[in-house]
Amino acid sequence: QVQLVESGGGVVQAGGSLRLSCAASGIIFSSYRMGWYRQAPGKQRELVATITSGGRTIYADSVKGRFTISRDNAKNTVYLQMNGLKPEDTAVYYCNAPYLNGDYWGKGALVTVSS
């Protein structure tokens, strides 16, 4: 059974930092491209960042220079370091692992940035 479990969400003031973690089980983690998405109230889910099995990263323009995605294959965990947080970063953040016919998703972690 595949599980993606996010942790590290919370409430932070604008300009602050948070680190999200996503622990994966039930998959050969090192072979998967992993990603972080987010969904703000009333908006569609959007890509935040992805990291390939080889460590190549892609970021949404809105988070470039502020967020960093990384992975630890020994711990089956992907991270999202978020610095310089803004109120518009407020959202539920989801961990994602795409496979041939679909996607695995975590249940999400709420990040609230107060102004």
ChimeraX attribute file (.defattr): number of C-alpha atoms within 10 A of each C-alpha:
attribute: neighborCount
match mode: 1-to-1
recipient: residues
	/A:1	5
	/A:2	12
	/A:3	15
	/A:4	23
	/A:5	18
	/A:6	23
	/A:7	16
	/A:8	14
	/A:9	18
	/A:10	14
	/A:11	14
	/A:12	18
	/A:13	14
	/A:14	17
	/A:15	14
	/A:16	14
	/A:17	17
	/A:18	18
	/A:19	16
	/A:20	22
	/A:21	23
	/A:22	26
	/A:23	18
	/A:24	23
	/A:25	15
	/A:26	10
	/A:27	15
	/A:28	10
	/A:29	21
	/A:30	17
	/A:31	11
	/A:32	16
	/A:33	18
	/A:34	27
	/A:35	26
	/A:36	26
	/A:37	19
	/A:38	22
	/A:39	19
	/A:40	17
	/A:41	9
	/A:42	6
	/A:43	9
	/A:44	9
	/A:45	15
	/A:46	14
	/A:47	17
	/A:48	23
	/A:49	23
	/A:50	25
	/A:51	21
	/A:52	16
	/A:53	15
	/A:54	11
	/A:55	13
	/A:56	11
	/A:57	16
	/A:58	16
	/A:59	19
	/A:60	13
	/A:61	9
	/A:62	11
	/A:63	17
	/A:64	12
	/A:65	11
	/A:66	13
	/A:67	20
	/A:68	20
	/A:69	24
	/A:70	20
	/A:71	21
	/A:72	12
	/A:73	14
	/A:74	8
	/A:75	12
	/A:76	17
	/A:77	20
	/A:78	25
	/A:79	23
	/A:80	23
	/A:81	14
	/A:82	20
	/A:83	17
	/A:84	15
	/A:85	23
	/A:86	19
	/A:87	15
	/A:88	13
	/A:89	20
	/A:90	20
	/A:91	21
	/A:92	18
	/A:93	27
	/A:94	25
	/A:95	29
	/A:96	24
	/A:97	20
	/A:98	13
	/A:99	10
	/A:100	5
	/A:101	5
	/A:102	8
	/A:103	9
	/A:104	14
	/A:105	19
	/A:106	19
	/A:107	14
	/A:108	22
	/A:109	21
	/A:110	21
	/A:111	22
	/A:112	21
	/A:113	20
	/A:114	16
	/A:115	11
